[in-house]
């Protein structure tokens, strides 16, 4: 299994057989982890058109499908960083998708040209630019639901199931790095996002563990201690209520 910086690890939940770990790490930036080697694959919270950031018109909790991108978005990110309110608009370098596309540049834009990702699905690309050194097996782009979607909980769980299946079964990666999907731009609360993450991961394991070869790790990167504690509490509650057989 790919090694992770031991100082970053805060909590871990393991299957009884020890073949699947769900880990919480305190990490400032999952896209550019200090020293690299955090995981083999990165899970990127993308949009349906896989077009990268759609700011400044994409508001928290909204659907970005009707937004447009300036043509030079991946060359000059300042063209799309003119937000009017930090509480409403999010700049290019303050979210995972923005950083992924800025670092991947024109090569990533070309790789995703014409492709789409429905809510709950994943699309794989190789890593481009400086991402290659941090995530050698590439990037999985997933489209998490917005909080306004009435089926958001199920679709968010589906994002994790699809990503883990692609990462651990199809690509045979040992580890996948992720932020807590849906809890940033999409507007889903951290407690709900954490519950969906744990349930989605464990449903993947229950349904597909027979297809998994070797040990696997899903590594969540969280920036601050208060959010870490909140996520850890939600993970433990789900584990205690529904996952006694495996974890």
C-alpha positions in Angstrom: 0.0 0.0 0.0 1.3 3.5 -0.8 2.7 5.2 2.2 1.2 8.4 3.7 3.0 10.9 5.8 2.6 9.5 9.4 2.4 12.9 10.9 -0.8 13.7 9.0 -2.8 10.7 10.1 -5.5 11.5 12.8 -7.9 8.5 12.7 -8.4 5.3 10.8 -11.2 2.7 10.5 -10.2 -0.7 9.2 -12.1 -3.7 8.0 -11.7 -6.8 10.2 -9.6 -8.4 7.6 -7.4 -5.4 7.4 -7.7 -5.0 3.7 -9.5 -1.6 3.5 -8.7 1.5 5.6 -10.7 4.7 5.8 -8.4 7.4 7.0 -8.6 10.9 8.2 -5.6 13.2 7.7 -4.9 16.7 8.6 -3.5 18.2 5.4 -3.4 21.7 4.2 -3.7 20.9 0.5 -4.7 17.6 -1.0 -3.8 18.6 -4.6 -0.2 19.5 -3.7 0.6 17.4 -0.6 3.8 18.3 1.1 6.5 15.8 0.0 4.1 14.0 -2.3 3.4 10.3 -1.8 0.0 10.8 -0.1 -1.9 8.5 -2.5 -1.8 7.0 -5.9 -5.0 8.6 -7.2 -6.8 11.9 -6.5 -10.5 12.2 -6.4 -11.4 15.6 -7.9 -14.9 17.2 -7.2 -15.7 18.3 -10.7 -18.7 19.7 -12.6 -20.8 18.0 -15.2 -19.0 19.4 -18.2 -15.5 18.6 -16.6 -14.6 22.2 -17.6 -12.9 23.2 -14.4 -13.9 26.2 -12.4 -16.8 28.3 -13.5 -16.3 31.4 -11.4 -17.2 34.1 -10.6 -20.7 33.1 -11.6 -20.9 29.8 -9.8 -22.4 30.4 -6.3 -22.2 28.0 -3.4 -24.9 25.4 -3.5 -25.9 26.2 -7.1 -25.9 24.2 -10.4 -23.1 25.3 -12.8 -24.4 23.6 -15.9 -25.4 26.9 -17.5 -22.3 28.8 -16.7 -19.6 29.6 -19.2 -15.8 29.7 -19.0 -13.5 32.4 -20.4 -11.3 30.9 -23.1 -8.1 31.5 -21.3 -9.2 30.0 -18.0 -6.3 27.4 -17.7 -3.6 29.9 -18.8 -4.5 33.0 -16.8 -6.5 32.1 -13.7 -6.8 35.7 -12.7 -9.4 36.1 -15.5 -11.8 34.1 -13.4 -10.9 35.2 -9.9 -12.8 38.4 -9.7 -15.2 37.3 -7.0 -17.3 40.0 -5.3 -17.8 38.3 -2.0 -15.6 35.6 -0.4 -18.7 34.2 1.3 -20.5 33.7 -1.9 -18.0 33.3 -4.7 -14.9 31.0 -4.6 -11.7 31.8 -6.4 -9.7 29.5 -8.7 -7.0 28.5 -6.2 -9.3 28.0 -3.2 -11.0 24.8 -4.4 -9.7 21.4 -5.5 -11.2 21.5 -9.0 -9.6 24.9 -9.6 -6.2 23.8 -8.6 -6.4 20.5 -10.5 -7.2 22.4 -13.7 -4.6 25.1 -13.1 -1.9 22.5 -12.6 -3.1 20.2 -15.3 -3.3 23.1 -17.8 -4.0 22.7 -21.5 -3.2 19.0 -21.4 -6.0 18.3 -19.0 -8.3 20.5 -20.9 -7.7 18.6 -24.0 -8.1 15.2 -22.3 -11.5 16.2 -21.0 -12.7 18.0 -24.2 -16.2 16.8 -25.1 -16.5 14.5 -22.2 -19.3 14.7 -19.6 -19.8 13.4 -16.0 -23.3 12.9 -14.7 -24.0 13.4 -11.0 -22.8 10.4 -9.1 -20.4 9.2 -11.9 -16.6 9.3 -12.3 -14.2 9.9 -15.2 -10.6 9.0 -15.1 -7.7 10.9 -16.6 -3.9 10.6 -16.2 -2.2 13.3 -14.1 -0.8 16.2 -16.0 1.8 18.8 -15.1 3.0 18.8 -11.5 0.1 16.5 -10.6 2.0 13.6 -12.1 4.5 13.6 -9.3 1.9 13.6 -6.5 -0.7 11.2 -8.1 1.0 8.7 -10.4 -2.1 6.8 -11.3 -4.1 9.8 -12.3 -7.2 11.8 -11.3 -10.7 10.6 -10.9 -13.2 13.4 -11.6 -16.6 13.1 -10.0 -19.7 15.2 -10.1 -21.2 15.6 -6.6 -24.8 16.8 -6.1 -25.7 20.2 -4.9 -27.5 20.6 -1.6 -30.6 21.7 -3.5 -30.9 18.3 -5.2 -33.7 16.3 -3.5 -31.7 13.1 -4.0 -28.4 14.5 -2.8 -27.6 11.9 -0.1 -28.0 8.9 -2.4 -26.1 10.5 -5.2 -23.3 11.6 -2.9 -22.9 8.0 -1.7 -23.0 6.9 -5.3 -20.0 9.2 -6.1 -17.9 7.3 -3.5 -19.0 3.9 -4.7 -18.2 4.7 -8.3 -14.9 6.2 -7.4 -13.7 3.4 -5.3 -14.8 0.8 -7.8 -12.8 2.6 -10.5 -9.8 3.2 -8.3 -9.5 -0.2 -6.6 -11.1 -2.6 -9.1 -10.6 -1.2 -12.5 -7.3 0.7 -12.0 -6.0 -1.5 -9.2 -4.6 1.5 -7.3 -3.7 1.0 -3.6 -4.9 4.4 -2.4 -7.3 7.2 -3.2 -7.1 10.7 -1.8 -10.2 12.9 -1.4 -11.7 15.9 0.3 -15.2 15.6 1.8 -17.2 15.7 -1.4 -20.1 18.1 -1.7 -19.3 20.1 1.5 -17.7 23.1 -0.3 -19.1 24.6 -3.4 -22.1 22.2 -3.4 -23.2 23.4 0.0 -23.8 20.1 1.8 -23.2 20.2 5.5 -20.0 18.5 6.8 -22.0 16.0 9.0 -24.2 14.9 6.1 -21.2 14.8 3.8 -19.2 12.6 6.3 -22.1 10.2 6.8 -22.5 9.8 3.0 -18.8 9.3 2.6 -18.6 6.5 5.2 -21.8 4.8 3.9 -20.7 5.0 0.3 -17.2 3.6 1.1 -18.6 0.7 3.2 -21.3 -0.2 0.6 -18.6 -0.4 -2.0 -16.7 -2.8 0.3 -19.7 -4.9 1.1 -20.6 -5.3 -2.6 -17.2 -5.5 -4.3 -14.6 -6.7 -1.8 -14.3 -10.0 -3.6 -12.9 -8.1 -6.6 -10.2 -6.2 -4.6 -6.6 -7.4 -4.7 -4.4 -6.4 -1.8 -4.8 -3.7 0.8 -6.6 -0.4 0.0 -6.9 3.0 1.6 -9.3 5.8 1.2 -7.6 8.9 2.6 -9.6 12.0 3.4 -7.7 15.3 3.7 -9.1 17.8 6.2 -7.6 21.2 6.9 -8.6 22.2 10.4 -9.0 20.4 13.7 -12.6 21.4 14.3 -13.7 19.9 11.0 -11.6 16.8 11.7 -13.4 16.2 14.9 -16.8 16.7 13.3 -16.0 14.3 10.5 -14.5 11.7 12.9 -17.6 11.8 15.1 -19.9 11.3 12.1 -17.8 8.5 10.7 -17.9 6.7 14.1 -21.7 7.1 14.4 -22.2 5.5 11.0 -19.8 2.7 11.8 -21.4 2.0 15.1 -24.9 1.9 13.7 -24.5 0.1 10.5 -21.1 -1.4 9.9 -20.4 -3.8 12.8 -19.9 -6.8 10.5 -17.0 -5.3 8.5 -15.5 -2.5 10.5 
